[in-house]
């Protein structure tokens, strides 16, 4: 059993006695968003099904759900793999993120009810950076943006962002130096959170739009370095 798969055994309790394909998919989606399954990883049915104690049929349905979300891909006679994203995927992800996240803060005029979740993600990022845990810093960054989107107060937006940010985590693997990529954005997270905390929606939106543009440019540039014209 690989190191990536062995960690799933601890998630078995999350499934409960009435485990479903949706719950299995949620566990795997979370693991992908936390960076435990890099792009191109083959997901072995026997190992994962055993770790989660679920049937082959349930696992295959979970794989189907995540394939529909563009997180996995099925290759004939080879199996199921974590998807490798293209530069076109990156630009589309950031296009959608700007639509969602900027709109979530634009009209704020007072501290929102979801502020604690935003501040908690910033603190988690600071703690990860202080211990030089760059994988955890990437996860904290994703949770920060989940909390931003959650300010919209829409379960549908929350669901969309979970899948979108799991895809984004697959993009992060293109960066050869995760510290260099993630650490500068930690300070910017704090600045955006400060604007949100005083209900300055327009300022938060402006900073967030610039932040997303800079991150997109860095990631697109990294793809260009991997695949020069």
C-alpha positions as CSV (number, residue, x, y, z in Angstrom):
1,X,0.0,0.0,0.0
2,X,1.5,3.4,-1.0
3,X,2.0,6.2,1.5
4,X,-0.8,8.2,-0.3
5,X,-3.3,5.4,0.1
6,X,-2.3,4.4,3.7
7,X,-3.5,7.7,5.0
8,X,-7.0,6.9,3.8
9,X,-7.5,4.3,6.6
10,X,-7.8,7.1,9.1
11,X,-10.7,8.5,7.0
12,X,-12.7,5.3,7.3
13,X,-14.6,6.7,10.3
14,X,-15.9,9.6,8.2
15,X,-17.9,7.2,6.0
16,X,-20.0,5.9,8.8
17,X,-21.9,2.6,8.7
18,X,-24.0,3.7,5.7
19,X,-21.1,4.7,3.5
20,X,-22.0,6.0,0.0
21,X,-20.2,6.8,-3.2
22,X,-20.8,10.5,-2.5
23,X,-19.0,10.3,0.9
24,X,-16.2,8.3,-0.6
25,X,-15.9,10.9,-3.4
26,X,-15.8,13.6,-0.7
27,X,-12.9,11.9,1.1
28,X,-10.9,11.5,-2.0
29,X,-11.7,15.0,-3.2
30,X,-10.4,16.3,0.2
31,X,-7.2,14.3,-0.1
32,X,-6.6,15.6,-3.6
33,X,-7.2,19.2,-2.4
34,X,-4.7,18.6,0.4
35,X,-2.1,17.5,-2.1
36,X,-1.8,13.8,-1.1
37,X,-2.6,12.6,-4.6
38,X,-0.4,14.3,-7.2
39,X,-1.4,14.6,-10.9
40,X,-0.8,11.4,-12.8
41,X,-1.2,9.1,-9.7
42,X,-2.8,5.8,-10.4
43,X,-5.6,5.1,-7.9
44,X,-5.6,1.3,-7.3
45,X,-9.0,0.0,-6.5
46,X,-7.9,-2.8,-4.2
47,X,-5.7,-0.6,-2.0
48,X,-8.1,2.3,-1.8
49,X,-11.2,0.1,-1.3
50,X,-9.4,-1.8,1.4
51,X,-8.3,1.4,3.2
52,X,-11.8,2.8,3.2
53,X,-13.5,-0.6,3.7
54,X,-15.9,0.0,0.8
55,X,-17.1,-2.2,-2.0
56,X,-15.6,-2.1,-5.5
57,X,-18.9,-0.9,-6.9
58,X,-19.1,2.0,-4.4
59,X,-15.5,3.0,-5.2
60,X,-16.1,2.9,-8.9
61,X,-19.1,5.1,-8.5
62,X,-17.0,7.5,-6.5
63,X,-14.4,7.5,-9.2
64,X,-17.1,8.2,-11.8
65,X,-18.3,11.2,-9.8
66,X,-14.8,12.6,-9.5
67,X,-14.1,12.0,-13.2
68,X,-17.2,14.1,-13.9
69,X,-15.7,16.8,-11.7
70,X,-12.5,16.7,-13.9
71,X,-10.4,15.5,-11.0
72,X,-9.8,11.9,-12.3
73,X,-9.5,10.4,-15.7
74,X,-10.1,6.8,-16.8
75,X,-7.6,5.3,-19.3
76,X,-8.7,2.2,-21.1
77,X,-6.9,-1.0,-19.9
78,X,-4.8,1.1,-17.5
79,X,-7.1,2.3,-14.8
80,X,-8.1,5.5,-13.0
81,X,-5.6,8.3,-12.7
82,X,-5.5,11.7,-11.0
83,X,-5.9,14.2,-13.9
84,X,-3.0,16.2,-15.2
85,X,-4.3,19.7,-16.0
86,X,-3.4,21.9,-18.9
87,X,-2.6,25.6,-19.1
88,X,-6.1,26.1,-20.6
89,X,-7.5,24.5,-17.4
90,X,-5.6,27.0,-15.3
91,X,-6.9,30.1,-17.1
92,X,-10.5,28.8,-16.9
93,X,-10.2,28.0,-13.2
94,X,-9.0,31.5,-12.5
95,X,-11.7,33.0,-14.7
96,X,-14.4,31.2,-12.6
97,X,-12.6,32.1,-9.3
98,X,-12.7,35.8,-10.1
99,X,-16.4,35.6,-10.8
100,X,-17.1,33.9,-7.5
101,X,-14.6,35.2,-5.0
102,X,-14.7,38.9,-6.1
103,X,-18.5,38.8,-6.0
104,X,-18.5,37.3,-2.5
105,X,-16.7,40.3,-1.0
106,X,-17.8,43.1,-3.3
107,X,-20.9,44.3,-1.4
108,X,-19.6,43.9,2.2
109,X,-20.2,46.9,4.3
110,X,-19.8,45.2,7.8
111,X,-17.8,42.3,9.2
112,X,-19.5,39.2,7.8
113,X,-20.7,36.2,9.8
114,X,-18.1,33.9,8.2
115,X,-15.2,36.1,9.3
116,X,-13.9,33.6,11.9
117,X,-13.4,31.0,9.2
118,X,-11.4,33.4,7.1
119,X,-9.2,34.4,10.0
120,X,-8.7,30.8,11.0
121,X,-7.4,30.0,7.6
122,X,-4.9,32.9,7.8
123,X,-3.7,31.7,11.2
124,X,-3.3,28.1,9.9
125,X,-1.2,29.4,7.0
126,X,1.0,31.4,9.4
127,X,1.5,28.3,11.6
128,X,2.4,26.1,8.5
129,X,4.9,28.7,7.3
130,X,6.5,29.0,10.8
131,X,7.1,25.2,10.7
132,X,8.2,25.3,7.0
133,X,5.4,22.9,6.1
134,X,4.7,24.1,2.6
135,X,2.2,21.4,1.8
136,X,0.1,22.5,4.8
137,X,0.6,26.1,3.7
138,X,-0.9,25.3,0.3
139,X,-3.8,23.6,2.1
140,X,-4.4,26.6,4.3
141,X,-4.4,28.9,1.3
142,X,-7.1,26.7,-0.4
143,X,-9.1,26.9,2.8
144,X,-8.8,30.6,2.9
145,X,-10.3,30.9,-0.5
146,X,-13.0,28.4,0.4
147,X,-13.9,30.7,3.3
148,X,-13.9,33.7,1.0
149,X,-16.4,32.0,-1.4
150,X,-18.5,30.9,1.6
151,X,-19.2,34.5,2.4
152,X,-21.7,34.3,-0.5
153,X,-23.9,32.2,1.8
154,X,-24.7,29.8,-1.0
155,X,-24.4,26.0,-0.6
156,X,-24.2,25.7,-4.4
157,X,-21.2,28.1,-4.5
158,X,-19.6,26.1,-1.7
159,X,-20.0,22.9,-3.7
160,X,-18.6,24.4,-6.8
161,X,-15.6,25.9,-5.0
162,X,-14.7,22.5,-3.4
163,X,-14.3,20.9,-6.8
164,X,-12.7,24.0,-8.3
165,X,-10.1,24.3,-5.5
166,X,-9.4,20.6,-5.6
167,X,-8.5,21.0,-9.3
168,X,-6.4,24.0,-8.4
169,X,-4.3,21.9,-6.0
170,X,-3.4,19.7,-9.0
171,X,-2.1,22.8,-10.7
172,X,0.0,23.7,-7.7
173,X,2.2,20.7,-8.4
174,X,3.6,22.5,-11.4
175,X,5.6,24.8,-9.1
176,X,9.1,23.5,-8.5
177,X,9.5,25.6,-5.3
178,X,6.2,25.6,-3.3
179,X,7.6,27.9,-0.7
180,X,8.5,30.5,-3.3
181,X,5.0,30.3,-4.7
182,X,2.9,30.1,-1.5
183,X,4.7,32.2,1.1
184,X,4.3,35.6,-0.5
185,X,0.5,35.1,-0.7
186,X,0.3,34.5,3.0
187,X,0.8,38.2,3.7
188,X,-1.7,39.1,1.1
189,X,-4.3,36.7,2.7
190,X,-3.9,38.7,5.9
191,X,-4.4,42.0,4.1
192,X,-7.5,40.8,2.4
193,X,-8.8,39.4,5.7
194,X,-8.2,42.7,7.4
195,X,-10.3,44.5,4.7
196,X,-13.1,42.0,5.1
197,X,-12.9,42.3,8.9
198,X,-13.9,46.0,8.7
199,X,-16.5,45.5,6.0
200,X,-14.5,47.2,3.3
201,X,-15.8,45.1,0.4
202,X,-14.5,47.3,-2.5
203,X,-11.0,47.3,-1.1
204,X,-11.1,43.5,-0.5
205,X,-12.3,42.9,-4.0
206,X,-9.6,45.0,-5.5
207,X,-6.8,43.2,-3.6
208,X,-8.4,39.9,-4.4
209,X,-8.6,40.5,-8.1
210,X,-4.9,41.6,-8.2
211,X,-4.0,38.5,-6.1
212,X,-5.8,36.1,-8.5
213,X,-4.3,37.7,-11.6
214,X,-0.7,37.5,-10.1
215,X,-1.2,33.8,-9.1
216,X,-2.6,32.9,-12.6
217,X,0.3,34.6,-14.3
218,X,2.8,32.7,-12.2
219,X,1.2,29.3,-12.8
220,X,0.8,30.0,-16.6
221,X,4.4,31.0,-16.6
222,X,5.4,27.7,-14.9
223,X,3.5,25.7,-17.5
224,X,5.4,27.6,-20.2
225,X,8.7,26.7,-18.6
226,X,7.7,23.0,-18.6
227,X,6.5,23.1,-22.2
228,X,8.5,25.8,-24.1
229,X,7.3,26.7,-27.6
